[in-house]
Amino acid sequence: MDRHDRGSPRLVLSATFLVAAVLGYLLFNGAGAYYWQATLSFAWGVVVSGMIYVNLAGYHVKAVRRDLAGRASGVFRHEPLPVGGGRWLPDGMDREPRGMG
């Protein structure tokens, strides 16, 4: 591990996945009031987007040889994203072609 790493990847990811699981459980089985649903949803999004995804991408790049780090970082950036209706569009295609709307 690099000397600048603050924690073990296994410990960091395990803890954040556990927090996401607890928040997910509370989101679907906790209070039904709008305030609590919005708060739990926001907290879950922060944990998953801001902690799990970022750390998983960073640890993924660190797990490969130095000469492959650039290619490994592209795995997270260039995955196709699902869009409405279950269709899959390549990166950068954010709208329907003209004449098909």
Residue pairs with C-beta under 8 A, 6 or more apart in sequence:
1 8
2 62
9 55
9 59
9 62
12 55
13 52
13 55
13 56
13 59
16 47
16 51
16 52
16 55
17 52
19 47
19 51
20 44
20 47
20 48
20 52
23 40
23 43
23 44
23 47
24 44
26 40
27 37
27 40
27 41
27 44
30 36
30 40
31 37
53 76
56 76
57 73
57 76
60 72
60 73
60 75
60 76
61 69
61 72
61 73
62 69
63 72
64 71
64 72
77 91
78 91
80 88
80 89
80 90
80 91
81 88
81 89
81 91
82 88
83 89
